Structure formats: structure tokens, C-alpha cells
Amino acid sequence: MEQAIIHRGVAGRVLDWVRGGRYTTKQIVPVAFLGMIVLGTLLLMLPFATRGAGIRFIDALFTMTSAVCVTGLVVVDTPKDFTLFGQLVILLGIQLGGLGYSATATLLLLALGRRIGLRERMMMMEVLNTLSMEGLVRFVKIIVAITFVVESIGALILTARFSFDMDLMHALYFGVFHAVSAFNNAGFSLFSENLTLEAYRTDLTVNLTISTLIVLGGIGFLVYRDVLDNVRGLRFRLSTHTKLALLVTGLLIVGGTVGIWAFEVQNEKTLAALPFSDQVLVAYFHSISARTAGFNTIDMSLVATPTLYFLILLMIIGASPGGTGGGIKTTTFGIVCASIWGTLKGRADVMMFHRRIPQELVMKSYVLSALALGLVTGFTMLLSYSESQSFLAIMFEVASAAGTVGLSIGNGGVLSLSALFSDFGKCIIIATMFLGRLGPLAIGLFAVKTHEDLRYRYAEARVVLG
């Protein structure tokens, strides 16, 4: 009797949680992502999902976390170790992870004729990083429409290119897979060597299509909505968010291209042997891919040490809010830079495009940056103690996982460095990918309940700095 009461009590608490209970949206969303990962892991463990003797649970969990968190780090060879079913499970995980739980759930509710309530709208607002709940359902429809159109165009272009190297059905499958993976900034490839193959390393069609899909997915759906609103209103008055996201993205692409080219132009193993036009193309591709996508056209184990650290910085910055990429986000980086510049000039406010940025956003930008750096630093030190690889290689792997990028110094040019890690090391990278996808700030808020503002303030005190 007592056992039954205990079971009913546990079941009741679970039901309370499912129905909403006392849990906030910030707590429900991470658990929803975790649910997708667990379900996908179980599917990958099915006998017909893999070839040969199958894969271990830790490797299936790692693969599905990498897919749902749109990272791209791999510890098993995707085209060789997974069957068509397994590859489609990974592809579905990439698509759902890129769209976000709330967008998928909203579409299901709409298909079933269900009403979108306040709780669902709050979830959408959290996952999509929107500024208000106004027009959220329409926004989700716009996201799905844009995703389908852009991925379809990208798939058609890639299919046409791949059809020169394989039969049409394989070319179509490869085109769709890589288009979805690129737009969602995942970096998974059906080529064991990713895009380092001689046929695609400097192929203009493949490089420009993949890189354009990465940018379009990572720029953020908030930018799309702002642009569409301007088109519908027959005006050209972009929001400060859109201007900042576009400006920082453009500067990072140009700066990243120049930086990678400058560091690698003398490297005989990467760029030195290529014509100048191909050198620029390779540098341009990796300046985009390094910020969240993870596709690579050169072997990252051959890259010079300064380039690796430069790529780490790009990976930590990442894509723009409301998009399919990770990192601290371009707007966060832009606000921090503007704040530093304003402080050096003695300004009390952070100014952008003749607008003042609220102090709350400035503080959150610093907090998010500090948490991201703390995440990378802490897990790098932990893995440096437990694993035998070099410090820079481990930091590169951790930064790639935290920024949901997928680039890796690698294991023989096929698998990620994580394939050489112990099970403990793989668990650390799994946690890093999960934390990186949801955002350090969101995870911090997950465990902290919202409190009321204090009605009093303590006396001011001065502290010496510098």
C-alpha cells in the first residue's frame, strides 16, 4: 500500500511537470531538447540503423547530441557506419534541432487544430530569441517557409553538381542531406572526408552554395522578419538588431578570410600550393564555416597553430540570435566591442546607429561572454587532465562543441578528435554541445528562479580598478 502511494506520488509529480506545474519555460525547453536527443539515441541503437555489429550507447548518444545540437562532431563514420535509416534519423535530428523544439511543437499543434496558448508562446519566445510574443505563430510559419525554400534551392544546386560524380538518385540524396546540414549549421557530411575531397576542395559551386546556406541559416530569422516587414511596408528602416547582426557578420567574414589567408598563405600543407583565387576561396569558406557550421575543405590537423587559435575565437563568437547557429552570437560580440570602445572614450552609454543600448543588455552580453569563456576554459582544463592529446587540440575540440561548430583537428582526417577520448571525455563533450546549443545564459537561468526586484538599494562603494 505504501509503495503504491509512493508510485502515485512520483507519477503525480511527473504529470504535474508535463502539464506545466510550477516549472518555467526556461526549464521546460532544455528538457524538451534532451527528450529529442534520448529518442534519437534509442533509434540509432536499433539493429537496422547501423552496419556491422552496431555502435555503443555512448557513441549513439554522442552522435544524436551532435545532430540535435547542430554541431557536427562525429565519433563514428556517418556514411559507412550508419544505414540509410540511421542517416535519416540524424538528418531529422539536424532539422528539428535547427528549427528548435518550439517551432516543431507549434507546427504539430497547428496541424492538430490545437490553440497555441500562453505557455507555448513563451516557449517560442525563449527558443527563437524574439523580443516579444506579438505575431509568434506567424513568425514560426515564416521560419518554416524560409527553411523549406532555401534548403530546396540549395539541394537543387548541389544535386546538379553531384550528378556529375554519381547517379541522379544518389546525387539528390546527397544534395538534400548537405543542404539541410549546411542551412542548419550542422556540418554533418555523407563524405567520410567531409569536403576535403579533391573534387570539391576548390569547387566554386559546392563552396559558394554551402557557405551561402550557412550564412542564410546563421544570420537569424529575426533578420528575415525585419526585412520582410520593410518590404511589405514599402520602407527601408531596418531595426538596430538587424543592422548590428548584418554589420558584425560581414566584418567577421571579411576579417576571418583575411586572417586565415594571412596565417596559412606560407603553409605548404594547406594554401601555399594553391593559386591565389583558390587560396581566397578556401579562406573565405572556413571564415564562414568556423563560426558554427563545421564543414571543412582542408585537413584541420595540417593547419598552423596561430590559425587554430584564430578559429577558436571565431567559433566562440558564432552566428546571430534566432538562427540555427551557436556561439555567444554576433550581436553579443558587437555590444561588448561597442561597450569597450565607449568606455575608452569616456562615454556613459553604449551607442549604436544613433541609438542607446539598454544597460541591461550590455550586462547580459558580458555575462554571456564570461560564461562561454568559462565553459571553454573549464572543460579544456578538465579534459587536459583526463585525456592524452595536446592542450591546443583539446581546446579546439571544446570550443567547437561549445560553439556548436563541428570542426576538429581530427583523427586521421575522418573522425573528430573526440573519437580518441575516453568515455568520460566523450561525456564532457556531449555536455559541452548541449550547453553550447542552449546557451550558457539560458542554462544559468534554468536553475535560478526569477525573483522580485528589491525595493531598496545599498549605499554605493568605490573599488579601485587597474
VOFI-928563 format. One line per 5 residues: number of its first residue (from 1); their letters; for each residue x, y, z of C-alpha. Coordinates in pm, 1 decimal, decimal comma. Example, Ala and Ser with C-alpha at 12.3 -4.5 7.8 and 13.67 -1.06 7.14 Angstrom:
<pts>
1> as> 1230,0 -450,0 780,0 ~ 1367,0 -106,0 714,0
</pts>
This chain:
<pts>
1> meqai> 0,0 0,0 0,0 ~ 279,6 237,2 96,0 ~ 464,6 151,0 -226,3 ~ 155,1 229,6 -432,7 ~ 119,5 566,9 -261,1
6> ihrgv> 485,1 643,2 -335,1 ~ 442,9 543,4 -701,9 ~ 128,8 755,3 -732,9 ~ 318,6 1044,3 -575,5 ~ 603,9 1012,9 -824,6
11> agrvl> 362,7 974,0 -1115,3 ~ 170,1 1275,4 -993,8 ~ 483,9 1486,9 -986,0 ~ 573,5 1374,1 -1338,8 ~ 224,2 1460,3 -1460,8
16> dwvrg> 245,1 1797,4 -1289,9 ~ 570,2 1859,3 -1472,3 ~ 426,9 1754,8 -1809,0 ~ 118,9 1970,8 -1760,1 ~ 329,3 2269,2 -1672,8
21> grytt> 328,2 2263,3 -1295,8 ~ 547,9 2522,2 -1131,9 ~ 820,0 2493,8 -1394,4 ~ 913,9 2787,1 -1612,2 ~ 964,2 2796,0 -1985,7
26> kqivp> 1339,8 2827,0 -1935,5 ~ 1331,3 2491,1 -1756,3 ~ 1099,4 2309,0 -1996,9 ~ 1289,4 2390,8 -2318,8 ~ 1621,9 2223,2 -2220,8
31> vaflg> 1436,6 1910,7 -2111,2 ~ 1249,3 1906,5 -2444,1 ~ 1580,0 1915,9 -2633,2 ~ 1707,6 1639,1 -2406,9 ~ 1399,4 1434,7 -2491,4
36> mivlg> 1471,1 1464,6 -2864,4 ~ 1829,8 1352,1 -2804,2 ~ 1728,5 1047,7 -2598,9 ~ 1464,6 939,7 -2852,4 ~ 1710,0 977,0 -3139,7
41> tlllm> 1974,8 782,8 -2946,9 ~ 1736,4 490,7 -2896,9 ~ 1654,9 492,3 -3269,3 ~ 2025,6 484,6 -3358,9 ~ 2069,1 183,6 -3129,5
46> lpfat> 1824,0 -21,2 -3338,9 ~ 1993,2 -306,2 -3531,4 ~ 1887,2 -175,1 -3872,5 ~ 2021,3 176,7 -3802,0 ~ 2385,7 72,4 -3823,0
51> rgagi> 2604,9 -154,3 -4029,7 ~ 2803,5 -441,2 -3884,2 ~ 2793,9 -508,6 -3511,6 ~ 2627,2 -178,6 -3427,9 ~ 2758,2 102,9 -3208,9
56> rfida> 2790,0 157,1 -2835,8 ~ 2534,4 362,5 -2645,8 ~ 2785,7 640,2 -2568,6 ~ 2864,9 677,3 -2940,0 ~ 2494,9 682,0 -3034,5
61> lftmt> 2430,1 943,9 -2764,0 ~ 2727,4 1149,9 -2884,4 ~ 2607,9 1134,8 -3247,3 ~ 2249,1 1231,0 -3167,3 ~ 2355,5 1513,4 -2935,9
66> savcv> 2580,0 1642,5 -3212,3 ~ 2288,2 1624,3 -3459,6 ~ 2017,0 1783,5 -3242,0 ~ 2259,5 2048,8 -3118,5 ~ 2359,8 2103,4 -3485,5
71> tglvv> 2728,3 2061,7 -3404,6 ~ 2877,7 1809,5 -3645,8 ~ 3142,2 1642,6 -3430,3 ~ 3149,9 1269,7 -3514,4 ~ 3295,5 969,6 -3335,4
76> vdtpk> 3172,0 719,2 -3596,1 ~ 3181,5 745,8 -3974,7 ~ 2833,6 868,5 -4077,5 ~ 2825,4 726,4 -4436,0 ~ 2998,4 395,7 -4351,4
81> dftlf> 2869,1 308,0 -4003,3 ~ 2504,4 412,0 -4044,7 ~ 2244,9 267,5 -4279,9 ~ 2002,6 484,6 -4474,0 ~ 1762,9 468,2 -4177,9
86> gqlvi> 2034,0 579,8 -3936,1 ~ 2137,3 865,2 -4163,7 ~ 1774,9 981,3 -4192,9 ~ 1741,2 978,0 -3811,8 ~ 2048,6 1202,5 -3795,3
91> llgiq> 1908,4 1427,0 -4069,3 ~ 1575,4 1457,5 -3885,5 ~ 1761,4 1542,5 -3565,2 ~ 1951,3 1815,2 -3750,3 ~ 1631,6 1962,0 -3894,0
96> lgglg> 1439,5 1957,6 -3565,8 ~ 1739,6 2085,6 -3371,0 ~ 1793,0 2368,1 -3617,7 ~ 1427,9 2475,5 -3616,6 ~ 1406,1 2437,8 -3241,7
101> ysata> 1164,4 2245,3 -3024,9 ~ 910,7 2524,5 -3004,2 ~ 878,8 2568,9 -3381,6 ~ 827,2 2194,1 -3429,3 ~ 575,6 2172,6 -3143,7
106> tllll> 386,1 2473,9 -3278,7 ~ 355,6 2315,4 -3621,7 ~ 220,9 1993,2 -3468,5 ~ -34,4 2185,4 -3261,6 ~ -147,8 2380,0 -3567,5
111> algrr> -175,3 2060,5 -3772,3 ~ -393,9 1907,9 -3499,4 ~ -608,7 2219,7 -3484,1 ~ -497,9 2298,7 -3128,9 ~ -490,4 2651,0 -2990,8
116> iglre> -147,1 2799,7 -2916,5 ~ -164,3 2904,1 -2551,3 ~ 41,1 3145,7 -2345,0 ~ 285,2 2876,8 -2226,8 ~ 357,4 2765,1 -2583,9
121> rmmmm> 409,4 3126,8 -2689,5 ~ 653,3 3179,0 -2401,0 ~ 847,7 2871,3 -2513,6 ~ 862,2 3003,6 -2867,5 ~ 983,5 3338,5 -2741,4
126> evlnt> 1264,4 3173,1 -2541,6 ~ 1389,0 2932,3 -2810,5 ~ 1358,1 3173,3 -3103,6 ~ 1514,4 3464,9 -2911,8 ~ 1234,0 3700,2 -3012,0
131> lsmeg> 1181,8 4035,7 -2842,0 ~ 806,5 3997,3 -2786,5 ~ 519,6 3747,8 -2815,7 ~ 345,6 3950,6 -3083,7 ~ 286,9 3753,8 -3406,1
136> lvrfv> 485,8 3450,0 -3287,4 ~ 271,6 3189,0 -3465,9 ~ 304,1 3380,0 -3793,7 ~ 677,6 3405,8 -3724,3 ~ 705,9 3027,3 -3690,7
141> kiiva> 525,3 2983,1 -4023,4 ~ 770,7 3228,0 -4181,8 ~ 1063,3 3030,8 -4035,2 ~ 936,2 2702,7 -4179,8 ~ 864,2 2859,3 -4519,4
146> itfvv> 1207,8 3021,5 -4539,9 ~ 1375,5 2698,6 -4426,0 ~ 1194,8 2489,1 -4687,4 ~ 1256,3 2734,7 -4973,7 ~ 1625,6 2795,8 -4900,1
151> esiga> 1703,7 2430,1 -4834,9 ~ 1519,7 2328,2 -5153,8 ~ 1712,8 2575,7 -5368,8 ~ 2041,0 2467,3 -5211,0 ~ 1953,4 2099,7 -5257,8
156> lilta> 1875,2 2150,6 -5626,5 ~ 2206,8 2327,6 -5689,9 ~ 2407,4 2063,7 -5501,7 ~ 2214,9 1782,4 -5671,6 ~ 2302,4 1925,4 -6011,9
161> rfsfd> 2670,6 1941,6 -5912,0 ~ 2685,3 1596,2 -5751,1 ~ 2509,3 1442,3 -6054,3 ~ 2837,2 1475,6 -6245,3 ~ 3002,0 1234,8 -5997,9
166> mdlmh> 2721,3 987,9 -5913,5 ~ 2383,6 865,8 -6037,0 ~ 2084,7 1101,9 -6007,0 ~ 1917,1 935,8 -5704,4 ~ 2238,5 939,5 -5501,1
171> alyfg> 2305,2 1296,5 -5614,1 ~ 1957,3 1401,1 -5498,4 ~ 2003,7 1236,0 -5158,5 ~ 2348,8 1386,6 -5114,0 ~ 2217,5 1726,0 -5225,4
176> vfhav> 1927,1 1725,2 -4978,5 ~ 2141,0 1597,1 -4688,9 ~ 2416,4 1855,1 -4734,8 ~ 2170,0 2140,1 -4794,7 ~ 1983,3 2064,2 -4471,3
181> safnn> 2309,7 2015,9 -4283,1 ~ 2452,4 2344,5 -4415,6 ~ 2143,6 2562,4 -4360,3 ~ 2111,4 2429,5 -4005,3 ~ 2483,3 2491,2 -3948,1
186> agfsl> 2534,0 2123,3 -3857,1 ~ 2842,2 2022,7 -4057,9 ~ 2744,1 1654,6 -4099,0 ~ 2854,2 1513,9 -4433,9 ~ 2793,9 1194,0 -4630,5
191> fsenl> 3157,2 1207,2 -4741,4 ~ 3386,4 1043,3 -4486,1 ~ 3649,9 1310,8 -4550,2 ~ 3388,7 1590,7 -4533,7 ~ 3458,7 1832,2 -4825,0
196> tleay> 3836,6 1782,2 -4832,5 ~ 3796,9 1560,3 -5139,4 ~ 3999,2 1683,1 -5436,0 ~ 3681,7 1720,3 -5644,3 ~ 3517,8 1966,0 -5402,3
201> rtdlt> 3804,6 2135,2 -5215,5 ~ 3813,6 2430,2 -5453,1 ~ 3491,8 2365,7 -5643,4 ~ 3321,6 2704,2 -5680,9 ~ 2964,5 2566,7 -5692,5
206> vnlti> 2997,1 2348,9 -5382,1 ~ 3192,3 2608,0 -5180,6 ~ 2965,4 2903,0 -5258,8 ~ 2643,3 2703,3 -5217,3 ~ 2741,4 2552,3 -4881,3
211> stliv> 2882,6 2880,2 -4746,6 ~ 2576,0 3077,1 -4859,0 ~ 2343,2 2825,3 -4691,7 ~ 2548,5 2854,8 -4371,3 ~ 2519,8 3234,8 -4371,6
216> lggig> 2147,4 3229,4 -4451,1 ~ 2082,4 2984,1 -4168,8 ~ 2306,3 3159,0 -3918,6 ~ 2200,4 3519,5 -3982,1 ~ 1886,9 3465,6 -3774,7
221> flvyr> 1517,6 3453,4 -3858,9 ~ 1467,4 3784,8 -3677,2 ~ 1658,6 3949,2 -3961,6 ~ 1433,2 3782,0 -4217,9 ~ 1120,5 3903,7 -4039,8
226> dvldn> 1253,3 4259,0 -4019,8 ~ 1343,7 4261,7 -4389,1 ~ 1002,9 4116,7 -4486,5 ~ 824,0 4377,1 -4272,2 ~ 1019,2 4650,8 -4451,3
231> vrglr> 929,7 4504,6 -4791,2 ~ 561,6 4478,6 -4701,8 ~ 559,9 4831,6 -4561,0 ~ 745,9 4969,3 -4866,4 ~ 1006,9 5127,3 -4642,5
236> frlst> 1375,3 5085,9 -4562,0 ~ 1409,2 5128,6 -4188,1 ~ 1589,2 4825,1 -4051,4 ~ 1595,5 4764,6 -3677,5 ~ 1912,2 4813,8 -3474,6
241> htkla> 1928,4 4437,5 -3421,6 ~ 1925,4 4369,5 -3797,9 ~ 2186,6 4636,1 -3867,7 ~ 2415,4 4504,1 -3595,0 ~ 2377,0 4138,7 -3699,4
246> llvtg> 2448,6 4218,1 -4065,3 ~ 2739,9 4450,4 -3985,7 ~ 2917,2 4213,6 -3746,8 ~ 2854,7 3914,0 -3975,7 ~ 3004,0 4099,8 -4271,1
251> llivg> 3306,8 4217,9 -4071,2 ~ 3370,8 3868,2 -3935,2 ~ 3352,0 3712,1 -4281,9 ~ 3595,6 3965,9 -4428,4 ~ 3821,4 3971,0 -4123,0
256> gtvgi> 3814,1 3592,6 -4096,0 ~ 3903,1 3549,0 -4462,6 ~ 4197,8 3789,0 -4436,8 ~ 4316,4 3637,2 -4108,1 ~ 4304,7 3275,0 -4224,1
261> wafev> 4472,8 3362,6 -4555,0 ~ 4749,2 3560,1 -4379,5 ~ 4824,9 3280,1 -4132,4 ~ 4810,4 2998,0 -4389,6 ~ 4949,1 3151,0 -4709,4
266> qnekt> 5300,4 3020,6 -4629,7 ~ 5177,1 2677,7 -4516,1 ~ 5280,5 2425,7 -4783,0 ~ 5030,6 2170,7 -4647,1 ~ 4722,6 2391,6 -4689,4
271> laalp> 4724,5 2709,0 -4902,6 ~ 5075,0 2770,4 -5034,0 ~ 5044,5 2523,4 -5323,4 ~ 4710,4 2665,5 -5442,8 ~ 4654,5 2951,8 -5690,4
276> fsdqv> 4564,1 3285,1 -5529,0 ~ 4195,7 3260,4 -5624,0 ~ 4169,1 2916,0 -5459,6 ~ 4354,3 3043,1 -5152,5 ~ 4095,6 3316,9 -5107,6
281> lvayf> 3809,7 3071,3 -5166,8 ~ 3940,5 2827,7 -4902,5 ~ 3999,9 3109,8 -4652,1 ~ 3654,7 3257,0 -4721,8 ~ 3484,6 2918,6 -4680,3
286> hsisa> 3649,3 2849,3 -4343,9 ~ 3590,1 3200,4 -4211,3 ~ 3217,4 3125,7 -4252,2 ~ 3220,4 2757,8 -4156,6 ~ 3428,5 2817,0 -3842,8
291> rtagf> 3160,5 3034,0 -3685,7 ~ 2913,2 2745,2 -3643,5 ~ 2890,1 2509,3 -3940,8 ~ 3189,7 2274,3 -3921,8 ~ 3234,5 2184,3 -4288,8
296> ntidm> 3598,5 2183,8 -4393,8 ~ 3777,7 2168,8 -4728,6 ~ 4128,4 2130,1 -4582,3 ~ 4258,6 1886,6 -4320,8 ~ 4241,9 2079,5 -3992,7
301> slvat> 4529,3 1875,2 -3846,5 ~ 4760,2 2043,6 -4102,6 ~ 4660,7 2399,2 -4008,1 ~ 4917,5 2625,1 -3838,4 ~ 4894,4 2694,8 -3464,2
306> ptlyf> 4804,5 3067,7 -3498,3 ~ 4522,8 2975,9 -3737,6 ~ 4383,1 2722,8 -3492,5 ~ 4363,8 2982,2 -3216,3 ~ 4212,6 3235,2 -3456,6
311> lillm> 3947,7 2977,1 -3549,7 ~ 3877,8 2918,5 -3179,9 ~ 3791,2 3287,6 -3142,6 ~ 3558,6 3270,7 -3444,4 ~ 3391,4 2957,1 -3305,6
316> iigas> 3324,0 3123,1 -2970,3 ~ 3159,2 3424,7 -3140,1 ~ 2933,7 3209,8 -3358,6 ~ 2624,1 3311,3 -3556,3 ~ 2338,0 3556,2 -3494,2
321> pggtg> 2046,2 3521,6 -3246,4 ~ 1732,6 3343,4 -3360,6 ~ 1923,1 3142,9 -3622,4 ~ 2045,0 2785,8 -3650,0 ~ 2398,8 2852,0 -3523,1
326> ggikt> 2560,3 2867,0 -3181,4 ~ 2826,2 3072,5 -3005,4 ~ 2779,9 3383,4 -2793,1 ~ 2624,8 3542,1 -3106,1 ~ 2733,7 3829,0 -3330,9
331> ttfgi> 2515,3 4086,0 -3152,6 ~ 2665,9 3996,8 -2814,6 ~ 3015,4 4038,7 -2956,9 ~ 2915,6 4367,5 -3119,5 ~ 2771,4 4509,2 -2796,1
336> vcasi> 3080,8 4408,7 -2596,6 ~ 3309,4 4575,2 -2853,9 ~ 3092,7 4890,3 -2858,7 ~ 3090,8 4897,6 -2478,9 ~ 3470,2 4871,2 -2460,7
341> wgtlk> 3508,1 5144,6 -2723,4 ~ 3261,7 5368,5 -2541,8 ~ 3440,0 5316,9 -2209,3 ~ 3776,1 5405,8 -2364,5 ~ 3619,2 5725,7 -2498,9
346> gradv> 3468,1 5808,1 -2160,5 ~ 3103,7 5760,7 -2260,7 ~ 2845,1 5657,4 -2001,9 ~ 2615,2 5494,0 -2261,2 ~ 2672,8 5233,2 -2532,6
351> mmfhr> 2569,7 5389,2 -2863,2 ~ 2491,6 5212,6 -3192,3 ~ 2342,9 5355,2 -3510,3 ~ 2235,6 5668,7 -3321,7 ~ 2057,5 5456,1 -3061,4
356> ripqe> 2138,6 5385,3 -2695,4 ~ 2169,9 5020,1 -2592,1 ~ 1999,0 4947,9 -2255,3 ~ 2242,0 4881,5 -1970,9 ~ 2066,6 4551,4 -1901,9
361> lvmks> 2161,0 4419,3 -2248,3 ~ 2519,4 4534,7 -2203,2 ~ 2546,7 4348,0 -1873,4 ~ 2389,1 4034,8 -2021,7 ~ 2638,3 4048,5 -2309,8
366> yvlsa> 2929,1 4049,7 -2066,2 ~ 2772,3 3772,2 -1857,3 ~ 2711,4 3554,3 -2163,1 ~ 3067,1 3611,5 -2288,6 ~ 3214,7 3533,0 -1947,4
371> lalgl> 3007,4 3215,3 -1911,9 ~ 3108,9 3097,5 -2260,5 ~ 3477,5 3158,5 -2191,1 ~ 3439,7 2991,2 -1852,9 ~ 3274,9 2689,8 -2016,6
376> vtgft> 3553,8 2651,4 -2272,3 ~ 3830,3 2711,2 -2017,4 ~ 3686,6 2482,8 -1750,1 ~ 3616,2 2185,3 -1976,1 ~ 3950,9 2229,1 -2154,4
381> mllsy> 4136,8 2203,2 -1823,5 ~ 3926,9 1902,2 -1720,4 ~ 3990,1 1717,7 -2047,9 ~ 4359,2 1811,0 -2043,4 ~ 4379,2 1618,8 -1716,4
386> sesqs> 4182,9 1312,7 -1834,6 ~ 4294,4 1285,7 -2199,1 ~ 4637,6 1247,6 -2359,8 ~ 4600,5 1486,9 -2656,4 ~ 4771,4 1826,9 -2678,1
391> flaim> 4626,7 2125,7 -2492,7 ~ 4550,4 2326,5 -2809,1 ~ 4385,2 2026,7 -2978,3 ~ 4160,0 1977,8 -2675,3 ~ 4076,2 2348,7 -2652,6
396> fevas> 3989,4 2347,3 -3022,5 ~ 3756,3 2048,0 -2970,2 ~ 3588,0 2205,5 -2665,9 ~ 3543,4 2543,1 -2839,9 ~ 3398,9 2362,1 -3141,4
401> aagtv> 3149,9 2179,0 -2918,2 ~ 3060,1 2489,0 -2715,2 ~ 3005,2 2694,4 -3031,0 ~ 2814,8 2402,0 -3192,1 ~ 3060,9 2419,3 -3482,3
406> glsig> 3190,1 2071,0 -3555,9 ~ 3542,7 2149,8 -3676,6 ~ 3807,7 1923,2 -3528,5 ~ 4179,2 1863,9 -3559,1 ~ 4054,2 1512,6 -3612,1
411> nggvl> 4153,2 1153,2 -3602,9 ~ 4310,9 1063,9 -3934,9 ~ 4101,6 1318,4 -4125,2 ~ 3776,2 1120,5 -4088,1 ~ 3652,7 1132,4 -3729,3
416> slsal> 3664,9 1407,9 -3470,6 ~ 3930,8 1414,2 -3201,5 ~ 3656,4 1310,5 -2958,3 ~ 3675,3 958,8 -3109,5 ~ 4009,0 921,0 -2928,3
421> fsdfg> 3866,3 1037,7 -2595,3 ~ 3770,8 808,5 -2311,5 ~ 3403,3 760,5 -2232,8 ~ 3442,4 1026,8 -1965,0 ~ 3590,0 1266,1 -2221,5
426> kciii> 3304,6 1195,4 -2463,5 ~ 3052,3 1269,2 -2187,0 ~ 3221,7 1605,1 -2127,5 ~ 3196,2 1692,7 -2497,5 ~ 2830,5 1580,0 -2500,3
431> atmfl> 2758,9 1814,7 -2208,3 ~ 2951,2 2093,2 -2382,3 ~ 2746,5 2057,0 -2702,7 ~ 2421,9 2059,4 -2504,7 ~ 2520,3 2365,1 -2301,4
436> grlgp> 2653,1 2538,7 -2611,3 ~ 2332,1 2487,1 -2808,6 ~ 2100,7 2617,9 -2538,4 ~ 2331,9 2900,0 -2439,5 ~ 2520,9 2946,0 -2112,8
441> laigl> 2286,1 3224,9 -2007,4 ~ 1975,9 3010,2 -2065,9 ~ 2130,7 2726,6 -1865,4 ~ 2210,1 2967,3 -1583,6 ~ 1850,3 3086,5 -1580,1
446> favkt> 1733,4 2723,3 -1591,5 ~ 1847,5 2666,4 -1234,9 ~ 1771,4 3009,9 -1093,7 ~ 1416,2 3112,7 -1013,1 ~ 1309,3 3460,2 -1106,9
451> hedlr> 1297,3 3688,2 -803,6 ~ 1127,0 4016,5 -741,4 ~ 1326,6 4335,9 -772,4 ~ 1444,9 4468,2 -439,4 ~ 1269,0 4779,7 -315,3
456> yryae> 1586,8 4915,9 -164,1 ~ 1946,8 4980,9 -267,2 ~ 2261,7 4962,7 -59,2 ~ 2496,6 5255,8 -19,8 ~ 2745,4 5298,4 -303,9
461> arvvl> 3107,9 5192,1 -251,2 ~ 3411,6 5265,8 -465,6 ~ 3660,4 4995,0 -567,3 ~ 3996,6 5058,5 -728,9 ~ 4041,9 4902,3 -1073,8
466> g> 4352,3 4851,3 -1286,6
</pts>
